């Protein structure tokens, strides 16, 4: 007799999540995480104390000012106004407070949008290499994930492959820029061409194809690069944002959905999203929403993060490794000197250095190195990378500047 203890669609969610879940449960990192003294480059956890301004904002926001301070909350007007104003200033897109829906981070925002627009068995295109939970989320809403690889030579959009993947059942495309794990910022030309492609496909099939733009890392950009949002070019875009990247606070779930001001049927879309929130996906906590006016101008020190990127990349290249140059986000991709990236990651783990095998994020033959590790961890890890490669450690007089992340009060 078939096992019906869990639903079929949840079995698909579990199967799509398996690479990360197996790494979480079965790797050396899964057993060692949280242990003092290890060099943890696996996920974007803070390895230093939080921004003082963040802590102070929470301390101020938690003090009640009226009897309803901790009452039921939906999308608080102060929070929505603040987010809309910031988007207008930064992206030059005329968002209004009514376009903003506060969420418990980007993952909650993605689930709400997908639940709002996807019917059973409709297709959602996502780009590979992906954040490893896009596919499970699509299955969760009973959609059909369609994987499309980016141009692996440049990590830019492969527009021909996207066009070929669109069918009469395509309902949405998920875009992530700056990209996790590649660090690629998709160019304005590529975004404009994607917009034309989706407009033509929507007209051809007589049904809207939506673009879901995951912009969680939009403030983490390097070398003076400019981030461009597809909301400039494609009306049917949902912008997804998470504060946890700029603030390095992944345990404090806060983000939002922003409906593009040019969205057709804007009022009905807004109403539908709010209905989905009320149906059980919820709203972020009151204190986090009260603190948004202060959070919005805070950011980890991007210059320090860029120095860390440059130092670690240079040191690894000197040892003989091939390492990419990310334009944004906070990951380096290192090509492994052996074919099996999981075995290579375990070799590093024996030296107390922990990285994410590329297989987990559909990048076999690579490991992903998270730049939120501390400067001390970066220094210590170089010896381990040298030992695993069998190369002598090479150092020069350059060293990282140590210290807790400093506060930037300007929009990054």
N, C-alpha and C positions, 0 to 999 in steps of 0.2 A: 504494500500500500504506500502511495506517495506521501511524503512528509509535508504536511500543510501547517507546520508550527509557525512559520512566517510566510508572508505573502510573496508571490512570485516577483513582484517588482522590487521588494526589499532584498530578495536573493540576488537580483541583478545589481542593486546598489552595493551589496557586500562584495560581489565578485569584482566590480570595477574598483573598489577600494582596497582590494587584496594586496597589491604591491606595497602600499604604504603601511597597511595594518600589519603585514608580515614583517616588514622592516622594524616597525615600532615594537612588536612583540618578540622578534627572534634575533635581532642584531645585538652586537655588543653595546651599541649606543642605548638601545632600549633598556638594557640592564644597568648601564652606568650613568644615564642622564640624571643630572642633579647632584652628582658626586663632586665634592670639592677637588680642585686641582686638575680636572680634565680640560682639554681644549675643545670646546663644543662649537662646531661650525655647521651644525645640521639644520636647524630652523631659526627663524628670526626672533629668538628670545633675547631679552636684554641680559648682558653680562656685567653691566655696571649699574650704579644707582640711577634712579629715574631723574628726569629733568626737575630741578627745584620748582620751576614755575608751574609744572603740572601738579605737583603735590600741593602747592599753595592754592591753586585754583580749586582743587577738590576740597581742601579745608574750608575755604570760603563758601563753596556751593552747598556744603552739607549743613550749614547753620540755617535752621528754618526761619522764614520771614513771615509766614502766615500759617493758619491751621491746615491748609491744603498742600503744604510744601511737599509732603510725601504721599499725597493722594494719587488716585489713578491718573495716568498720563497717556496722551497719544502723541501727536507730533506738535511739540510745544512751539508756539509762535516765535519766541525769542531765538530758539535754536534754528528754526527754519529760515528766519530772516537773516541770521548771521551766515549760514551756509550759502544762501542765495546771493548775498552781497559779495562774499568771497569769490564765488564762481563768476559773477559779473566782472569783478576786477581782474581776475586771473585769466579767464578764458575768453572774455569779451563776448559772452553769450548772455542775453537778457533773461536769466532765470528769475522767477518770482518765488516768494515764500511758499505759495500754493503748489509749486512744482517739487518741493522737497518733502521726503518721507523719511523720518529718522528710524534707524534700524540698529540691531545689535551686531554691528560690524558688517563687513562685505559679504560674508557667507550667508548671513540672514537676508541681506538685500537681494542677493542672487536668487535665493530660494523663493522670496516673495515675487520677484519679477517673473521667474519661470512658472511659478504656480498661477500667476495672473494670465499669462498669454499662451501657455502651451496646453493643447488638448492631447488626450491619449493617443500615442503613436505618431505624433507630429515630430518632425526632425529638427534637431538643433546642431548646427555646425560649431565645433570648437577647434582651436588651432593647437597643433602639436609641434614642439613639446609644450605641455600645458601645466598649469597648477593642477596638482593631482586630484582635486575634488570636483572639477567641472563635470567629468563623465558621471560619477556617482550622483551628483545633483540632478542631472538631466534624467537619469533613471528614476530618481526619487519622485519626480513629478510625472512619471509614466511617459516621458518622451523617449525618442530614439536618438542617441548620440551619433554624430557623424564626424569622424576625425579627418582633419586636413593638415598635412605637414606644411610648415613654412619653408621658404627657400633656405636649405641648410647651409649654403655657402655664405649667405648674408644675414640670415635670420629675419629677413624682410617678408612681408606678405607674399604668398604665391597666389596672385589674383586669378590666374588661369585654373589652378586647382580648386579654388573656392567656387569659381563659376561652374566648373564641371560637377561639383558636389551638390549644387542646388537642384532640387526637384520640386514638383508640385506640392510636396508635403513639408517643405522647408518652412519653418516658422521664425527661426532666429539664428543669429550668428553671435558667438561670444568672442570678444576681442579683449586682450589684456596688454596694456602699454602704459609705462615701461613694463616689459615682459618678465615674468617669473617662469622659467629660470634663465632666459638668455640675456636679459638686460637690454633688449632692443627697444628703442622708441620708434614706433612706426611713423614714417615720413608723411608730411601733408599731401604729397603727390599720391602716395599709396592710399591714403584715407579718402581722398577725393575720388580716385578711381574705384575704390570699394563702394563708395556711396552711389556712383553711377551704375555700378554693377547691380547693387541691391534694388535701386529704383527700377531698372529695366526688368529685373526678374520679378519684382512685385507686380509690375504692369503686365508682364507676359502671362503670369499665372493667375492674375485677378485677385490676389490676396496679399496682405501686408507681410513683409519680412522685416522683423525688428533686429536692431543691432543693440547688443548688451555690452557696454564698454566698461570693463573693470579697470578703474583708474586709481587703484589703491596706492600705487607707488608714484603717483603723478608729481609729488613734491621731492622725490628722491631721484634727482637728475645730476649728471656730472659734466664737467668741462664746458659749462655755459650752454649746454644743450637746451633746446626749447621743446617742451612737451605741447603737443597739439591734440585737442579732443575732437573726436568725430562728430560731436554735437554741432560743430561749426558747419558740417557738410551734409549730414544725413538727418532728416527730420524725425524719423522713427527710432530715435536712440534713447536708451535708458543709461544714464551715467551712474556707476556704482563707485562709492568711495568709502574708505575706512580710515579713521583717525589713528589706528594702531601703528601704522608704518611711520608716519611723520613723527609720532610721539614715542615710538618704540614701547608700546604698552599693549601687547597682544592679549593679555588677560582681562583688559577693560574693554568690553565689546561695545563699540560705538561707530556708527557710520550712517550712510543715507543713500537713498535712491533719488536722483534728480531727473525728472521728465523733461526732455528737450522742449524748449518753448515753442518750437516749430512743429511739435508732434501733432499729426492729424487726430481729430477726435480727442483733443487734449483733456477736456472735462470728463469724458467717460473713462478715459484711461486713469486719470487721477482717482475717480470714484472707485474703480475696480481695484486699484492698488490698496486703497484704504480698507476696502472690504476684505481683501486677503489678509492684511495686517490684523484686522479685528477677528478674523476667523481662527486665529490661534498662533500666528507667527509673531505677534507681539510688538512691543515698542521698547526702546532702551530705557534704562532707569532714570528717574527724575534728576538725581544729582549730576549725572553725566550730561544731561541736556542743559541744566543750568550753567554748567561750566564751559559750554561751547564758545561763548564770546572770548574767553581767555585762551582756550585750546587752539582756536583757529589761527592765531598768530604765532604759536609755538612750533618749533621744529628741532629735531636733533641736528647736530652740527654736520652739515653736508660736506663742508671742506675737510673735516676730520675723517669722515667716511671715505672721501675721495683719496686722501693721503694713504689711508689704510689699503684701499684697493690698489693704488699704484705701488706701494711698498711691497705688498704681498705678491702681486703679479710679477714685479721685477725680480724678486728673490726666487720665485718658482721658475721663471724663465731662465735665470742664471744657472739653476740646478739642471736645466734641460727639459723642463715640462713645457707643454703647449697650453696656453691659457688665453681665454677670450678677453676682450676689452668691453665690459658692459657700459652702455650709455646711461643707464639708470637702474632702479631697484637696488638690491644689495647682495648680489650673488656673483661669484666668479665660477666659470665652468672650466675645469681642468681635464684635458684628455688623459686617460689613464695609460700608463706604459705597458699594461697587460690588458688582454681582451676583456676579462671579467671584472667589471667595475665593482661588484659586490665583494669579490675577493680582495681587491685593492683597498677598499674601504675598511675591511677587517684587518688588513695588514697595518694600516694607519692606526686603527683602534688599539692594537697591541702596543703602540707608542703613546697611547692616551690622547690621540687626535681623532676626532669624530667628524665625518663628512657624510653627505647624502649620496648614495650610489645613483648614478644617472638613470639607471633602469627604472627607478621609482617614478621619475618624471619624464619617461620616454626619451631619454638621452643615453642609450647604452654606449659604453666606452668612455664615459665622462663621470666625474663626481662634481657635485655642487657644493661650493664653499660659501658660507654665509658671512658677510662682512660685519655683522653685529657682534661678532666675537670681540673680546677686548684686545687692546694693543699688546698686553702681556701674552695673551694666547697666540697672537700672530707671531710674536718673537719666538715663543717656545715651539710652535708648530714647524718652523723652518727646519729645525734639526731633525724632526720626525720625517718630513718629506724627503730630506737628504738621505736619511738612513734607509728608508723604504726603497728609494731609487738606487741606492748603492753608490751615491755620488758624495764627494766631500762637500761639507758645508762651506758655502762661499758667502762672505759678508764684507760690507764696506763700512764706511763711517756713518752712513745714513741710518737713523733709527727713528721710530715713531715717537710722537709726542704723547706721553701718557696723561691720563686724567679722565674724570667723568665727562660725559657729553655736555657741551656748553649749550646755552639757550640761544636760538636765533629768533629775534622778534619780528623779522621781516618774512613775508611770504616767500617760501623757497620755490 
